[in-house]
Structures are given as C-alpha cells and as structure tokens.
Amino acid sequence: KRKDMKKVLRIYDRFAGWLCHFGSDKYVHLLCGLLICFFLSMLFAHTIPIKGLSEWIAFMVTYIIGLLKEIADAARGEQPYGMDITFTAVGAMIGGLLFLL
C-alpha cells in the first residue's frame, strides 16, 4: 500500500507541477474545486432525487478533498495554506451553482 501511495503522490506531483508552473496556485484550487464539484453534482444528481441535495453533497465532498490535499502537503513537510482550502471551496460553490443552471 505504501508503494501505491507513493505512486499516487508522484502522479499528483507531476500534474500539480504542470498546473502550478503558471505562478500562484490559488486559481488552480478554484478551477479544480469548480470542476470536481460540477462533475460530482452530475454524478450525484442521478442517484439523489432531491434537487439541491446532490450539489450540497458534491460541495462537501469537494471541500473534504481540498482539506485532505492540504493535510497531504503537511505530511510531506510542505506548508499547508488555509487560502488554498478557501479557493477550493469557492470553486466548488461556483461549480455547484453552474450545475443548477
């Protein structure tokens, strides 16, 4: 399992490195939060018949993913940033609202 986790982190590092070479990564958190929440809303809309609930659950899952990402950064000795979580959450809100349109 440890090898699998290292492999996942290596893939993540490559992907994040490509995205973050543009400068500040706050917009990356915003965009990822938007996309994750939008697609999770689509997925949950097919399984949860109550309008609005799928978007709320998708938002919460996206927020938790952003939080876990910062925890993973801290575990690797990097500095976790609260603003990263905030930007992920704002992106998730936008993604959920876009899905409602």
CORVENMO-V709423 format. One record per residue. RES is the residue in one letter. SS is DSSP state (hx for helix, st for strand, lp for the rest). PHI is phi in degrees with one decimal (NA if undefined). OMEGA is omega in whole degrees, -180 to 180 (none if undefined). Layout:
# CORVENMO-V709423
RES	SS	PHI	OMEGA
RES	SS	PHI	OMEGA
This chain:
# CORVENMO-V709423
K	lp	NA	-180
R	hx	-63.7	177
K	hx	-65.1	179
D	hx	-63.5	180
M	hx	-64.1	178
K	hx	-63.6	179
K	hx	-65.6	178
V	hx	-62.5	179
L	hx	-64.9	178
R	hx	-65.9	177
I	hx	-63.9	178
Y	hx	-59.2	-179
D	hx	-59.4	178
R	hx	-64.5	180
F	hx	-63.5	-180
A	hx	-65.0	178
G	hx	-62.1	177
W	hx	-64.6	-179
L	hx	-67.8	-173
C	hx	-85.9	-180
H	lp	-71.0	179
F	lp	-81.0	-178
G	lp	124.6	-178
S	lp	-58.6	-178
D	lp	-93.9	-179
K	hx	-63.4	179
Y	hx	-68.6	176
V	hx	-68.1	176
H	hx	-62.1	179
L	hx	-61.3	-178
L	hx	-65.8	179
C	hx	-64.2	177
G	hx	-60.1	179
L	hx	-61.6	-176
L	hx	-66.1	-179
I	hx	-62.6	-178
C	hx	-66.5	180
F	hx	-61.1	-178
F	hx	-70.9	174
L	hx	-65.9	177
S	hx	-61.4	177
M	hx	-61.8	-179
L	hx	-63.5	-177
F	hx	-71.5	-180
A	hx	-62.3	179
H	lp	-80.7	-177
T	lp	-112.5	-179
I	lp	-115.6	-173
P	lp	-77.0	-177
I	lp	-89.4	-178
K	lp	-62.8	-179
G	lp	96.7	-179
L	hx	-70.8	180
S	hx	-63.3	179
E	hx	-68.7	179
W	hx	-64.4	179
I	hx	-64.8	178
A	hx	-61.3	177
F	hx	-61.6	-178
M	hx	-63.4	178
V	hx	-64.0	179
T	hx	-63.5	178
Y	hx	-60.3	180
I	hx	-63.6	177
I	hx	-60.8	178
G	hx	-62.5	178
L	hx	-64.6	179
L	hx	-63.7	177
K	hx	-63.7	179
E	hx	-69.3	176
I	hx	-64.8	177
A	hx	-63.8	176
D	hx	-60.1	-179
A	hx	-63.9	180
A	hx	-65.5	179
R	lp	-89.2	178
G	lp	87.6	178
E	lp	-90.2	-180
Q	lp	-80.9	174
P	lp	-78.5	-178
Y	lp	-121.1	177
G	hx	-62.8	179
M	hx	-66.4	176
D	hx	-63.3	178
I	hx	-64.4	179
T	hx	-61.4	-180
F	hx	-66.5	175
T	hx	-63.5	180
A	hx	-65.9	178
V	hx	-64.1	176
G	hx	-61.1	178
A	hx	-64.5	177
M	hx	-61.0	179
I	hx	-63.2	179
G	hx	-61.1	178
G	hx	-64.5	179
L	hx	-66.8	178
L	hx	-62.6	179
F	hx	-65.2	180
L	hx	-67.4	180
L	lp	-70.4	none
